[in-house]
Amino acid sequence: MTILKWMGGAMLAALILYGLNQYGLEPLREQIKSLGVFAPLGIALLRGVSIILPILPSTAYLLLAGTLLGFKTGVATVVIADLLFCQAAFFIARSYGRKPVKKLIGEQAMERVESFNKNQLEDNLFMMTGLLMTGLFDFVSYAIGLSGTPWRRFAPALILSVVISDPPLVALGAGILEGGKVILGFAILGIFGLAITRLITQRSQKSAID
């Protein structure tokens, strides 16, 4: 599954680069803008499908949003998508249980989901938030739903994680191609902070399992 996600991400990146090389950034953006509300909606739906079906790459859509929509619109698009679809994954797991979730996402993805249930996430807001800030947030959303965690405890962790983790990667997509030093600097600092948070969370997760 990890290989499939990386392949999917690489293919998406290749398509973006092909489009940029073939048409140039500004003409491509103009074509995207001509779609109006359907451009952000399309990226939001792609991002959402990658959350509900974790075999698809999701991080690439953050870069895509920044590249094609710009920083502000890109952030708004992916934040809304993440809040909606992560909650959808949570409620699917909470409402229907393990068997339907396993049929939906597959056996290998279910094994990853089950691995998070060993951490008793419902009792650890810090770890819940930290794991939702990693690239495995889709699996974590299912796991938290299966754990019986109340929505009122899941929602604040989700909001905090999305607000912190989405902007740096969108900024990276926007900053590199726009040449915006401030945006790019923010992106690098944000990604560095996310890396530290992920390291701390992984250590906490390992301690919880032990």
N, C-alpha and C positions, 0 to 999 in steps of 0.2 A: 504493500500500500504506500509506503514511503517513497518507493521508486516511482510509482504511478504519479504521486503528487509532484515529485521533482520533474518528471517528464512533462507533465501538464504545465507546470510553471515555466519550464524551458521553452515549450512550444508557444505559450502565450507571449513570452518575452521576445521570441523570434518573430512572431507576427507583428508585434509593436515596432521592432527595429526595422522590419521589412517595410512597414507602412511609412515610417519616418524617412527611410532612405529613398523610397519610391516617390513619395509625394511631398516630403518636407513637413515640418511640425506645424507651421501656421496654416497651410491649406488643409491639413488633416483636422486641426482644431476647428477651423471654420466649418468643415463638413459636420463635425460633431455638434457644434453650436446650432447648426441649421436643423438639427433634430429636435431642438427645444427641450422640453421636459423629458422627452423619451430617452435622451442620452444618459442623464443621471439615473433614470429609472432602469435602463438596460444594465448598467454597471451594478446597480443595487441588486437587481434580480440575479445576476451572475454571482455576485458575492454571496447572496442568500442561499442559492442552490449549493454552493461550495461548503456552506455551513451545515445544511441539512444532510448533504451527502459528502462526508469528509474524505472520500477518495479523490475528490477534485481539489486542485490547488486553490488556496484562498488569498495568500499573501500577495500574489501577483496583482490582484485587483486593487490593492491599495496603491501600488505604483502606477497602475493604469489610470486610476481615478485622478491622481495628482498630475499625471502627464497630459491627459486629455481634457480634464475639467478645471484644472487649476487648483490651487491650495484650498481656498475657502469652500468652493462648491464640492471639491473632492472629499474634504473632511466631512462636510454635512451629509454627503451621499453615503459614505461607508459607515459613519456613526449611526445613522438611522437604520441602515441595513443590518448592522451588527446587533443593535438593540432589539429589532423586530425578530430576526431569525434565530438569534441565540435564545431568546425567550421561547420561540416556537419549538426549538430543540428541547429545551427544558420541560415545556408542558407536554410534548409528545412522550417523553420518557416518564414524566410524573403521572400522566393520565393512563398510559397503555402498558407500561412495564417493559421488562427485558425482551420478551419474545418478539413483539412487534418492532422494537427498536433494532434488534438483531437482523430481522428480515429486511428492514429498511437500509441499514448501513453496511451489512455484511459481517461475516464472522471475525475477520481480522480486525476491523474497526471496533467491533464489540469487545474484543480482548483488550484493546487499548482503553476503552471506556471503563471496563471492569477494573483495570489496574488503578484507576484514580479512586475507586470506591474504597480501597484499602486505607486511604488517608483520613477517613472521617472528616471530609471537607465541611460538612454541615456545622461542625463545632469549631472551625478555624477560619475566621473571616479573612485573615491575612493570607493564608495559603490559597483560599478560594480566589481572592482577587489576583494574587500573583500568578496562579495557573491560568486564569482567564486572560492574562496579559501576554501569554506565550503563544506560539504558533499552534498549540494544541487546544485552543479555546473551544473549538467545536466539540471535540471529545469531552472536554470538561463540562460543557453545558449539559450534554446528555447524562454524564455521570452524576452531576449535582441533582438533576431531576430524578434519577433512579434512587438516589440516597434518601429521598423523602424530605429534603431541605425545603422549608417554607419559602414561597416566592418573595416574601418581604425581606428575607435574608439574602436571597440570591440577587435580587434587583439592585441593591446598592453596590454590591461587589461588581456586578456586570457594568453598571454605569461608570464607576470609577475606573475599571480596567479599560473600557473602550475609550474614554476621554483621554487617558494617559497614553495608551499604546497605539491608537490609530494615527494621530497627527504626524508623528515623526516619519513614518513610512510614506504617507501621502506627500509630506513635504519633500522627501527624498525624490519622489517621482516628479514633483513640480520644480524643485530647485535645480536639479542637474540640467534639465532641458531648458529652463528659463534663464539659467545663469544667475539666479538670485542668491547672493552670498549669505544674506541673513537667513533666508529659508533653508538653504543648504546647511548652514552652521547649526540651526535649530534641529534639523533632521539628524545630523551626526551626533549631537549631544543627546538627543532623545533616544536614539538607537543604542548609544552607549549605556544610558540609564536603564533601558529595557534589558540589556544583556546582564547588567549587574543584578537587577531584580530577578531575572530568570535563574541566575546562579544561586541566589539566596533561597529562592523558592524550591529549587531542586534539592538543595541541602536540607531544607525543612521537610520536604516530601520524603527523603531518604530516612531522616530521623524518625518521622512518624511511622514509616513502615517497620523500621527496626524496633 
